[in-house]
Amino acid sequence: MLWLDRLLDHWIYPSPAAVQRTFQTYNVGGTECLVVTREDATCWLIYCHGNLVTLDSLYHSGVPRQFVETCKCNFVAPAYPSTHLNGAAHDACIVEAVRCAYEQIRTDSTAPVYLVGHSLGVGVALGAGRTTPPAGLVLVSGFSSIRAMAPRALWYVIPDRFNNVKAIRQYTCDKVVIHGSKDAIVPVANATALATAGAATLRILDMGHNPNPIDWSAIYTACACMIGEGGVVAAATYPVFAR
């Protein structure tokens, strides 16, 4: 049902306004990435953003720098490529771009690599780490599946895209599911389903779908607690992404 996939694509992947980069991005495994590092980092953190976020808005939010400072990590946020594909093929293209960056970092560094996803990025993170599991997963404001976001009467026509409940069962690493009790976009029941399926720690915060600065502080702390202490590992260097 191509028409239904195209309709869903307009909701899942809205086209962000074009923004002129005011910062350098880097080529990590063929994927354009926002990279923030520190000299005494003990691990890598790959951040998979939501569908209304771009690398530009993420950079200017200050979130990457706060992750680096709080978690003592190197931060990498892959850009989601724009494609002319539809449906599950589009999902797979996004996941593959993140997976390539993830695998490149694992090849270039002996440090642990953690995957963090927010909203749509939860599905992307779960897909990207499937072949080579990360050291840990932090999943924020994620849905259990695209199908579960629709009324049950429509499930038989909604494609089963980003089935996160199924995906999380494949991971045996440490997992934390974080969700807002005031999330009006993704009901908190999705978080319960994810945490139960993945035997993950569930943390319900007093927040909506998109964290504010205070909420982010709790998320940084949750990531830092999972990462713990480790030895300093030299950061790999990557070429500037040519746009």
LOVOLO-983815 format. One record per atom (N, C-alpha, C): residue number from 1; residue in three letters; atom name; x, y, z. Coordinates in steps of 0.1 Angstrom, whole numbers, plus 5000, padded with zeros to 4 digits. Layout:
NUM,ala,CA,X,Y,Z
...
***
This chain:
1,met,N,5009,4988,5000
1,met,CA,5000,5000,5000
1,met,C,5009,5012,5000
2,leu,N,5014,5016,4988
2,leu,CA,5024,5026,4987
2,leu,C,5018,5040,4991
3,trp,N,5005,5042,4988
3,trp,CA,4999,5055,4992
3,trp,C,4999,5057,5007
4,leu,N,4997,5046,5015
4,leu,CA,4997,5047,5029
4,leu,C,5011,5050,5035
5,asp,N,5021,5043,5029
5,asp,CA,5035,5045,5033
5,asp,C,5039,5060,5030
6,arg,N,5035,5065,5019
6,arg,CA,5038,5079,5016
6,arg,C,5031,5089,5025
7,leu,N,5019,5085,5029
7,leu,CA,5012,5094,5039
7,leu,C,5019,5093,5053
8,leu,N,5023,5081,5057
8,leu,CA,5030,5080,5069
8,leu,C,5044,5087,5069
9,asp,N,5050,5087,5057
9,asp,CA,5063,5093,5055
9,asp,C,5062,5108,5058
10,his,N,5051,5114,5054
10,his,CA,5050,5129,5056
10,his,C,5049,5132,5071
11,trp,N,5044,5122,5079
11,trp,CA,5043,5124,5094
11,trp,C,5056,5120,5100
12,ile,N,5062,5109,5096
12,ile,CA,5074,5104,5102
12,ile,C,5086,5113,5098
13,tyr,N,5087,5117,5086
13,tyr,CA,5099,5125,5081
13,tyr,C,5095,5138,5075
14,pro,N,5090,5147,5083
14,pro,CA,5086,5161,5077
14,pro,C,5099,5167,5072
15,ser,N,5098,5175,5061
15,ser,CA,5109,5182,5055
15,ser,C,5113,5194,5063
16,pro,N,5125,5194,5070
16,pro,CA,5129,5206,5077
16,pro,C,5133,5217,5067
17,ala,N,5132,5230,5072
17,ala,CA,5137,5241,5064
17,ala,C,5152,5240,5062
18,ala,N,5157,5244,5050
18,ala,CA,5171,5244,5048
18,ala,C,5178,5254,5056
19,val,N,5189,5250,5062
19,val,CA,5197,5259,5071
19,val,C,5211,5259,5067
20,gln,N,5217,5271,5067
20,gln,CA,5231,5272,5063
20,gln,C,5240,5268,5076
21,arg,N,5248,5258,5074
21,arg,CA,5257,5254,5085
21,arg,C,5266,5265,5090
22,thr,N,5266,5267,5103
22,thr,CA,5275,5276,5109
22,thr,C,5286,5269,5117
23,phe,N,5287,5256,5115
23,phe,CA,5297,5248,5122
23,phe,C,5301,5237,5112
24,gln,N,5312,5231,5115
24,gln,CA,5317,5220,5107
24,gln,C,5311,5207,5111
25,thr,N,5308,5198,5101
25,thr,CA,5303,5185,5103
25,thr,C,5314,5175,5098
26,tyr,N,5313,5163,5101
26,tyr,CA,5324,5153,5098
26,tyr,C,5319,5141,5091
27,asn,N,5327,5135,5083
27,asn,CA,5324,5123,5076
27,asn,C,5328,5111,5084
28,val,N,5318,5104,5090
28,val,CA,5321,5092,5098
28,val,C,5315,5080,5091
29,gly,N,5323,5072,5085
29,gly,CA,5317,5061,5078
29,gly,C,5308,5064,5066
30,gly,N,5311,5076,5060
30,gly,CA,5303,5080,5049
30,gly,C,5290,5088,5053
31,thr,N,5288,5090,5066
31,thr,CA,5276,5097,5071
31,thr,C,5280,5111,5076
32,glu,N,5273,5121,5073
32,glu,CA,5275,5134,5078
32,glu,C,5272,5134,5093
33,cys,N,5281,5138,5102
33,cys,CA,5278,5138,5116
33,cys,C,5283,5151,5123
34,leu,N,5275,5155,5133
34,leu,CA,5279,5165,5143
34,leu,C,5288,5158,5153
35,val,N,5300,5162,5155
35,val,CA,5309,5156,5164
35,val,C,5315,5166,5174
36,val,N,5314,5162,5187
36,val,CA,5319,5170,5198
36,val,C,5327,5161,5207
37,thr,N,5340,5164,5209
37,thr,CA,5349,5156,5216
37,thr,C,5355,5163,5228
38,arg,N,5362,5155,5237
38,arg,CA,5369,5161,5248
38,arg,C,5382,5152,5249
39,glu,N,5393,5158,5254
39,glu,CA,5405,5151,5255
39,glu,C,5405,5139,5265
40,asp,N,5397,5140,5275
40,asp,CA,5397,5129,5285
40,asp,C,5384,5120,5284
41,ala,N,5379,5119,5272
41,ala,CA,5367,5111,5271
41,ala,C,5370,5096,5274
42,thr,N,5360,5090,5279
42,thr,CA,5361,5075,5283
42,thr,C,5353,5066,5274
43,cys,N,5344,5073,5265
43,cys,CA,5336,5065,5257
43,cys,C,5330,5073,5245
44,trp,N,5323,5067,5236
44,trp,CA,5316,5074,5226
44,trp,C,5301,5073,5228
45,leu,N,5294,5084,5225
45,leu,CA,5279,5084,5226
45,leu,C,5273,5088,5213
46,ile,N,5266,5079,5207
46,ile,CA,5260,5082,5194
46,ile,C,5245,5086,5197
47,tyr,N,5241,5098,5192
47,tyr,CA,5228,5103,5195
47,tyr,C,5219,5103,5183
48,cys,N,5208,5096,5183
48,cys,CA,5198,5095,5172
48,cys,C,5187,5104,5175
49,his,N,5185,5115,5168
49,his,CA,5176,5126,5171
49,his,C,5162,5123,5166
50,gly,N,5152,5131,5170
50,gly,CA,5138,5129,5166
50,gly,C,5136,5135,5152
51,asn,N,5124,5133,5147
51,asn,CA,5121,5136,5133
51,asn,C,5119,5151,5131
52,leu,N,5118,5160,5141
52,leu,CA,5117,5174,5139
52,leu,C,5130,5181,5142
53,val,N,5140,5174,5144
53,val,CA,5153,5179,5148
53,val,C,5163,5178,5136
54,thr,N,5171,5188,5134
54,thr,CA,5182,5187,5124
54,thr,C,5195,5189,5132
55,leu,N,5206,5186,5125
55,leu,CA,5219,5188,5131
55,leu,C,5221,5203,5136
56,asp,N,5215,5212,5128
56,asp,CA,5216,5226,5131
56,asp,C,5209,5229,5144
57,ser,N,5196,5225,5145
57,ser,CA,5189,5228,5157
57,ser,C,5195,5221,5169
58,leu,N,5200,5209,5167
58,leu,CA,5207,5201,5178
58,leu,C,5219,5209,5183
59,tyr,N,5227,5213,5173
59,tyr,CA,5239,5220,5177
59,tyr,C,5236,5233,5185
60,his,N,5227,5241,5181
60,his,CA,5224,5253,5188
60,his,C,5216,5251,5201
61,ser,N,5211,5239,5203
61,ser,CA,5204,5236,5215
61,ser,C,5213,5235,5227
62,gly,N,5226,5232,5225
62,gly,CA,5235,5230,5236
62,gly,C,5235,5216,5241
63,val,N,5226,5208,5236
63,val,CA,5225,5194,5241
63,val,C,5238,5186,5239
64,pro,N,5245,5187,5227
64,pro,CA,5257,5179,5225
64,pro,C,5268,5182,5235
65,arg,N,5270,5195,5238
65,arg,CA,5281,5199,5247
65,arg,C,5277,5195,5261
66,gln,N,5265,5195,5265
66,gln,CA,5261,5190,5278
66,gln,C,5263,5175,5280
67,phe,N,5260,5168,5270
67,phe,CA,5263,5153,5270
67,phe,C,5278,5151,5272
68,val,N,5286,5158,5265
68,val,CA,5301,5157,5266
68,val,C,5306,5160,5279
69,glu,N,5301,5171,5285
69,glu,CA,5305,5175,5298
69,glu,C,5300,5167,5310
70,thr,N,5288,5162,5309
70,thr,CA,5282,5154,5320
70,thr,C,5286,5140,5319
71,cys,N,5287,5134,5307
71,cys,CA,5290,5120,5306
71,cys,C,5304,5117,5303
72,lys,N,5313,5127,5301
72,lys,CA,5327,5125,5299
72,lys,C,5329,5116,5286
73,cys,N,5322,5120,5276
73,cys,CA,5321,5112,5264
73,cys,C,5325,5120,5251
74,asn,N,5327,5113,5240
74,asn,CA,5327,5120,5227
74,asn,C,5313,5118,5221
75,phe,N,5308,5129,5216
75,phe,CA,5294,5129,5211
75,phe,C,5293,5129,5196
76,val,N,5285,5120,5191
76,val,CA,5283,5120,5176
76,val,C,5268,5119,5173
77,ala,N,5264,5128,5164
77,ala,CA,5250,5128,5160
77,ala,C,5249,5126,5145
78,pro,N,5246,5115,5139
78,pro,CA,5245,5113,5125
78,pro,C,5233,5121,5119
79,ala,N,5235,5126,5107
79,ala,CA,5224,5133,5100
79,ala,C,5216,5122,5093
80,tyr,N,5203,5124,5092
80,tyr,CA,5194,5114,5085
80,tyr,C,5194,5118,5070
81,pro,N,5198,5110,5061
81,pro,CA,5198,5113,5047
81,pro,C,5184,5115,5041
82,ser,N,5183,5124,5032
82,ser,CA,5170,5126,5025
82,ser,C,5170,5116,5013
83,thr,N,5160,5109,5011
83,thr,CA,5159,5100,5000
83,thr,C,5146,5101,4993
84,his,N,5145,5094,4981
84,his,CA,5132,5094,4974
84,his,C,5126,5081,4976
85,leu,N,5130,5073,4986
85,leu,CA,5124,5061,4989
85,leu,C,5112,5063,4998
86,asn,N,5104,5053,4999
86,asn,CA,5092,5053,5007
86,asn,C,5091,5041,5016
87,gly,N,5084,5043,5027
87,gly,CA,5080,5032,5036
87,gly,C,5093,5027,5043
88,ala,N,5092,5013,5045
88,ala,CA,5103,5006,5052
88,ala,C,5117,5008,5045
89,ala,N,5117,5010,5032
89,ala,CA,5129,5013,5025
89,ala,C,5136,5026,5030
90,his,N,5127,5036,5032
90,his,CA,5132,5049,5037
90,his,C,5137,5047,5052
91,asp,N,5130,5040,5060
91,asp,CA,5135,5037,5074
91,asp,C,5148,5030,5073
92,ala,N,5150,5020,5064
92,ala,CA,5162,5012,5064
92,ala,C,5174,5021,5060
93,cys,N,5171,5031,5051
93,cys,CA,5182,5040,5046
93,cys,C,5187,5049,5058
94,ile,N,5177,5054,5066
94,ile,CA,5181,5062,5078
94,ile,C,5189,5053,5088
95,val,N,5184,5041,5090
95,val,CA,5191,5032,5100
95,val,C,5205,5029,5095
96,glu,N,5206,5026,5082
96,glu,CA,5219,5023,5076
96,glu,C,5229,5034,5077
97,ala,N,5225,5046,5075
97,ala,CA,5234,5058,5077
97,ala,C,5240,5058,5091
98,val,N,5231,5056,5101
98,val,CA,5236,5057,5115
98,val,C,5245,5045,5118
99,arg,N,5241,5033,5112
99,arg,CA,5248,5021,5115
99,arg,C,5263,5022,5109
100,cys,N,5264,5028,5097
100,cys,CA,5277,5030,5091
100,cys,C,5286,5039,5100
101,ala,N,5281,5050,5106
101,ala,CA,5288,5058,5115
101,ala,C,5292,5050,5128
102,tyr,N,5282,5043,5133
102,tyr,CA,5284,5035,5145
102,tyr,C,5295,5025,5143
103,glu,N,5295,5017,5132
103,glu,CA,5305,5007,5130
103,glu,C,5319,5013,5127
104,gln,N,5319,5025,5121
104,gln,CA,5332,5031,5118
104,gln,C,5339,5035,5132
105,ile,N,5331,5040,5141
105,ile,CA,5336,5044,5154
105,ile,C,5341,5031,5161
106,arg,N,5333,5021,5161
106,arg,CA,5337,5008,5167
106,arg,C,5350,5003,5161
107,thr,N,5352,5005,5149
107,thr,CA,5364,5000,5142
107,thr,C,5376,5008,5146
108,asp,N,5374,5022,5147
108,asp,CA,5385,5031,5150
108,asp,C,5389,5033,5164
109,ser,N,5380,5028,5174
109,ser,CA,5383,5031,5188
109,ser,C,5380,5018,5196
110,thr,N,5388,5016,5207
110,thr,CA,5385,5005,5216
110,thr,C,5376,5009,5227
111,ala,N,5372,5022,5227
111,ala,CA,5363,5027,5238
111,ala,C,5349,5021,5237
112,pro,N,5341,5020,5248
112,pro,CA,5327,5016,5247
112,pro,C,5319,5026,5239
113,val,N,5309,5021,5232
113,val,CA,5300,5030,5224
113,val,C,5286,5028,5229
114,tyr,N,5280,5039,5232
114,tyr,CA,5266,5039,5237
114,tyr,C,5257,5045,5227
115,leu,N,5245,5040,5226
115,leu,CA,5235,5046,5217
115,leu,C,5223,5052,5225
116,val,N,5220,5065,5221
116,val,CA,5209,5072,5228
116,val,C,5200,5076,5217
117,gly,N,5187,5074,5219
117,gly,CA,5177,5078,5209
117,gly,C,5166,5086,5215
118,his,N,5161,5096,5208
118,his,CA,5149,5103,5213
118,his,C,5138,5103,5202
119,ser,N,5126,5099,5206
119,ser,CA,5114,5099,5198
119,ser,C,5117,5089,5186
120,leu,N,5116,5094,5173
120,leu,CA,5119,5085,5162
120,leu,C,5133,5079,5163
121,gly,N,5142,5086,5169
121,gly,CA,5156,5081,5171
121,gly,C,5157,5069,5179
122,val,N,5147,5065,5187
122,val,CA,5147,5053,5195
122,val,C,5147,5041,5185
123,gly,N,5138,5042,5175
123,gly,CA,5138,5031,5165
123,gly,C,5151,5031,5157
124,val,N,5156,5042,5154
124,val,CA,5168,5043,5146
124,val,C,5180,5037,5154
125,ala,N,5181,5040,5167
125,ala,CA,5191,5035,5175
125,ala,C,5190,5020,5176
126,leu,N,5178,5015,5178
126,leu,CA,5176,5000,5180
126,leu,C,5180,4993,5167
127,gly,N,5177,4999,5155
127,gly,CA,5181,4993,5143
127,gly,C,5196,4994,5140
128,ala,N,5202,5005,5143
128,ala,CA,5216,5007,5140
128,ala,C,5225,4997,5148
129,gly,N,5222,4994,5160
129,gly,CA,5230,4986,5169
129,gly,C,5227,4971,5168
130,arg,N,5219,4967,5159
130,arg,CA,5214,4953,5159
130,arg,C,5225,4943,5156
131,thr,N,5234,4946,5146
131,thr,CA,5244,4937,5142
131,thr,C,5255,4936,5153
132,thr,N,5259,4947,5158
132,thr,CA,5270,4948,5168
132,thr,C,5264,4955,5180
133,pro,N,5260,4949,5191
133,pro,CA,5253,4955,5202
133,pro,C,5262,4966,5209
134,pro,N,5257,4977,5213
134,pro,CA,5264,4987,5220
134,pro,C,5267,4984,5234
135,ala,N,5275,4992,5241
135,ala,CA,5277,4990,5255
135,ala,C,5264,4993,5264
136,gly,N,5255,5001,5258
136,gly,CA,5243,5004,5265
136,gly,C,5234,5012,5257
137,leu,N,5221,5012,5260
137,leu,CA,5211,5019,5253
137,leu,C,5203,5028,5262
138,val,N,5201,5041,5258
138,val,CA,5192,5050,5265
138,val,C,5181,5055,5255
139,leu,N,5169,5052,5258
139,leu,CA,5158,5054,5249
139,leu,C,5148,5064,5255
140,val,N,5146,5075,5248
140,val,CA,5138,5086,5254
140,val,C,5126,5089,5245
141,ser,N,5114,5089,5251
141,ser,CA,5102,5093,5245
141,ser,C,5099,5085,5232
142,gly,N,5102,5072,5233
142,gly,CA,5100,5064,5221
142,gly,C,5087,5057,5221
143,phe,N,5083,5053,5208
143,phe,CA,5070,5046,5207
143,phe,C,5073,5031,5206
144,ser,N,5063,5023,5209
144,ser,CA,5065,5008,5208
144,ser,C,5066,5004,5193
145,ser,N,5058,5010,5185
145,ser,CA,5058,5008,5170
145,ser,C,5050,5019,5164
146,ile,N,5052,5021,5151
146,ile,CA,5044,5030,5143
146,ile,C,5029,5026,5143
147,arg,N,5027,5013,5142
147,arg,CA,5014,5007,5141
147,arg,C,5006,5010,5154
148,ala,N,5014,5009,5166
148,ala,CA,5007,5011,5179
148,ala,C,5003,5025,5181
149,met,N,5008,5034,5173
149,met,CA,5004,5048,5174
149,met,C,4990,5051,5168
150,ala,N,4985,5042,5160
150,ala,CA,4973,5043,5153
150,ala,C,4962,5036,5161
151,pro,N,4949,5040,5159
151,pro,CA,4938,5033,5165
151,pro,C,4939,5018,5162
152,arg,N,4935,5009,5171
152,arg,CA,4937,4995,5169
152,arg,C,4929,4990,5157
153,ala,N,4918,4997,5154
153,ala,CA,4909,4992,5143
153,ala,C,4917,4994,5129
154,leu,N,4927,5002,5129
154,leu,CA,4935,5005,5117
154,leu,C,4948,4996,5116
155,trp,N,4950,4988,5126
155,trp,CA,4963,4981,5126
155,trp,C,4965,4972,5114
156,tyr,N,4954,4966,5109
156,tyr,CA,4955,4957,5098
156,tyr,C,4959,4964,5085
157,val,N,4958,4977,5084
157,val,CA,4963,4984,5072
157,val,C,4976,4992,5074
158,ile,N,4979,4994,5087
158,ile,CA,4992,5002,5090
158,ile,C,5004,4993,5088
159,pro,N,5014,4997,5080
159,pro,CA,5026,4989,5079
159,pro,C,5033,4988,5093
160,asp,N,5039,4976,5095
160,asp,CA,5046,4974,5108
160,asp,C,5060,4980,5107
161,arg,N,5061,4993,5108
161,arg,CA,5074,5000,5107
161,arg,C,5079,5004,5121
162,phe,N,5092,5003,5123
162,phe,CA,5099,5006,5136
162,phe,C,5092,4999,5147
163,asn,N,5092,4986,5146
163,asn,CA,5086,4977,5157
163,asn,C,5097,4977,5168
164,asn,N,5097,4987,5177
164,asn,CA,5107,4988,5187
164,asn,C,5106,4977,5198
165,val,N,5094,4973,5201
165,val,CA,5092,4962,5211
165,val,C,5099,4950,5206
166,lys,N,5097,4947,5194
166,lys,CA,5104,4935,5188
166,lys,C,5119,4937,5188
167,ala,N,5124,4949,5184
167,ala,CA,5138,4951,5183
167,ala,C,5145,4951,5196
168,ile,N,5139,4956,5207
168,ile,CA,5146,4958,5219
168,ile,C,5149,4944,5226
169,arg,N,5141,4934,5222
169,arg,CA,5143,4921,5228
169,arg,C,5156,4914,5224
170,gln,N,5162,4920,5213
170,gln,CA,5175,4914,5208
170,gln,C,5187,4919,5216
171,tyr,N,5185,4928,5225
171,tyr,CA,5196,4934,5232
171,tyr,C,5197,4929,5246
172,thr,N,5210,4925,5250
172,thr,CA,5212,4921,5263
172,thr,C,5221,4931,5271
173,cys,N,5224,4942,5265
173,cys,CA,5232,4952,5272
173,cys,C,5223,4960,5282
174,asp,N,5230,4969,5290
174,asp,CA,5222,4977,5299
174,asp,C,5213,4986,5291
175,lys,N,5200,4988,5295
175,lys,CA,5190,4996,5288
175,lys,C,5182,5004,5298
176,val,N,5180,5017,5294
176,val,CA,5172,5026,5302
176,val,C,5161,5032,5293
177,val,N,5149,5031,5297
177,val,CA,5138,5037,5289
177,val,C,5133,5049,5298
178,ile,N,5133,5061,5292
178,ile,CA,5129,5073,5298
178,ile,C,5117,5079,5291
179,his,N,5107,5083,5298
179,his,CA,5095,5088,5292
179,his,C,5089,5099,5301
180,gly,N,5081,5108,5294
180,gly,CA,5074,5118,5302
180,gly,C,5060,5114,5305
181,ser,N,5056,5117,5318
181,ser,CA,5042,5114,5322
181,ser,C,5032,5124,5315
182,lys,N,5037,5135,5309
182,lys,CA,5029,5144,5302
182,lys,C,5030,5144,5287
183,asp,N,5036,5133,5282
183,asp,CA,5038,5132,5268
183,asp,C,5024,5130,5261
184,ala,N,5021,5141,5253
184,ala,CA,5008,5140,5246
184,ala,C,5009,5135,5232
185,ile,N,5022,5132,5227
185,ile,CA,5024,5126,5214
185,ile,C,5025,5111,5214
186,val,N,5034,5106,5224
186,val,CA,5035,5092,5225
186,val,C,5031,5088,5239
187,pro,N,5020,5082,5241
187,pro,CA,5015,5078,5254
187,pro,C,5025,5070,5262
188,val,N,5025,5072,5275
188,val,CA,5035,5066,5284
188,val,C,5034,5050,5284
189,ala,N,5022,5045,5279
189,ala,CA,5021,5031,5278
189,ala,C,5031,5025,5269
190,asn,N,5036,5033,5259
190,asn,CA,5046,5028,5250
190,asn,C,5059,5025,5257
191,ala,N,5062,5034,5267
191,ala,CA,5075,5032,5274
191,ala,C,5074,5020,5283
192,thr,N,5062,5017,5289
192,thr,CA,5060,5005,5297
192,thr,C,5062,4993,5288
193,ala,N,5056,4993,5276
193,ala,CA,5058,4981,5267
193,ala,C,5072,4979,5263
194,leu,N,5079,4990,5260
194,leu,CA,5094,4989,5257
194,leu,C,5102,4983,5268
195,ala,N,5100,4989,5280
195,ala,CA,5108,4985,5292
195,ala,C,5105,4970,5295
196,thr,N,5093,4966,5294
196,thr,CA,5089,4953,5298
196,thr,C,5095,4943,5288
197,ala,N,5094,4946,5275
197,ala,CA,5099,4938,5264
197,ala,C,5115,4936,5265
198,gly,N,5121,4947,5269
198,gly,CA,5136,4947,5269
198,gly,C,5142,4945,5282
199,ala,N,5134,4942,5293
199,ala,CA,5139,4941,5306
199,ala,C,5148,4953,5310
200,ala,N,5143,4965,5306
200,ala,CA,5150,4977,5308
200,ala,C,5146,4984,5321
201,thr,N,5154,4993,5326
201,thr,CA,5150,5002,5337
201,thr,C,5141,5012,5331
202,leu,N,5130,5015,5338
202,leu,CA,5120,5025,5333
202,leu,C,5120,5037,5342
203,arg,N,5122,5049,5337
203,arg,CA,5122,5061,5344
203,arg,C,5111,5070,5338
204,ile,N,5101,5074,5346
204,ile,CA,5091,5083,5342
204,ile,C,5094,5096,5348
205,leu,N,5096,5106,5339
205,leu,CA,5098,5120,5344
205,leu,C,5086,5129,5342
206,asp,N,5086,5140,5349
206,asp,CA,5075,5149,5348
206,asp,C,5077,5159,5337
207,met,N,5076,5153,5324
207,met,CA,5079,5161,5312
207,met,C,5070,5157,5301
208,gly,N,5070,5165,5290
208,gly,CA,5063,5162,5278
208,gly,C,5071,5154,5269
209,his,N,5068,5154,5256
209,his,CA,5075,5146,5246
209,his,C,5089,5151,5244
210,asn,N,5090,5164,5243
210,asn,CA,5103,5171,5241
210,asn,C,5109,5176,5254
211,pro,N,5120,5171,5259
211,pro,CA,5125,5176,5272
211,pro,C,5129,5191,5272
212,asn,N,5127,5197,5283
212,asn,CA,5132,5211,5285
212,asn,C,5146,5210,5292
213,pro,N,5153,5221,5294
213,pro,CA,5166,5220,5300
213,pro,C,5167,5212,5313
214,ile,N,5157,5213,5322
214,ile,CA,5157,5206,5334
214,ile,C,5155,5191,5332
215,asp,N,5146,5187,5322
215,asp,CA,5145,5173,5319
215,asp,C,5157,5168,5313
216,trp,N,5164,5175,5304
216,trp,CA,5176,5171,5298
216,trp,C,5187,5167,5309
217,ser,N,5187,5175,5319
217,ser,CA,5197,5173,5330
217,ser,C,5195,5159,5336
218,ala,N,5182,5155,5338
218,ala,CA,5180,5141,5343
218,ala,C,5184,5131,5333
219,ile,N,5182,5134,5320
219,ile,CA,5186,5124,5310
219,ile,C,5202,5123,5309
220,tyr,N,5209,5134,5310
220,tyr,CA,5223,5134,5311
220,tyr,C,5228,5125,5322
221,thr,N,5222,5127,5334
221,thr,CA,5225,5120,5346
221,thr,C,5223,5105,5344
222,ala,N,5212,5101,5338
222,ala,CA,5209,5087,5336
222,ala,C,5220,5081,5327
223,cys,N,5224,5088,5317
223,cys,CA,5234,5083,5308
223,cys,C,5248,5082,5315
224,ala,N,5251,5092,5323
224,ala,CA,5263,5092,5331
224,ala,C,5264,5080,5340
225,cys,N,5253,5077,5347
225,cys,CA,5252,5066,5356
225,cys,C,5254,5053,5349
226,met,N,5249,5052,5337
226,met,CA,5251,5039,5329
226,met,C,5265,5038,5325
227,ile,N,5271,5049,5321
227,ile,CA,5285,5049,5316
227,ile,C,5295,5046,5327
228,gly,N,5293,5053,5338
228,gly,CA,5302,5051,5349
228,gly,C,5316,5056,5347
229,glu,N,5326,5050,5353
229,glu,CA,5340,5055,5352
229,glu,C,5348,5045,5342
230,gly,N,5357,5051,5335
230,gly,CA,5365,5043,5326
230,gly,C,5378,5050,5323
231,gly,N,5387,5042,5316
231,gly,CA,5399,5048,5312
231,gly,C,5398,5058,5301
232,val,N,5408,5067,5300
232,val,CA,5408,5077,5289
232,val,C,5412,5070,5276
233,val,N,5404,5072,5265
233,val,CA,5408,5066,5252
233,val,C,5409,5078,5242
234,ala,N,5420,5077,5235
234,ala,CA,5422,5088,5225
234,ala,C,5411,5088,5214
235,ala,N,5406,5100,5210
235,ala,CA,5396,5101,5201
235,ala,C,5401,5099,5186
236,ala,N,5393,5092,5178
236,ala,CA,5396,5091,5164
236,ala,C,5393,5104,5158
237,thr,N,5399,5107,5147
237,thr,CA,5397,5120,5140
237,thr,C,5391,5116,5126
238,tyr,N,5382,5125,5122
238,tyr,CA,5374,5122,5109
238,tyr,C,5375,5135,5100
239,pro,N,5375,5133,5087
239,pro,CA,5376,5144,5078
239,pro,C,5363,5152,5078
240,val,N,5365,5165,5075
240,val,CA,5353,5174,5074
240,val,C,5344,5169,5063
241,phe,N,5331,5170,5065
241,phe,CA,5321,5165,5055
241,phe,C,5320,5176,5044
242,ala,N,5322,5172,5032
242,ala,CA,5321,5181,5021
242,ala,C,5306,5181,5016
243,arg,N,5300,5193,5017
243,arg,CA,5286,5194,5013
243,arg,C,5285,5200,4999
***
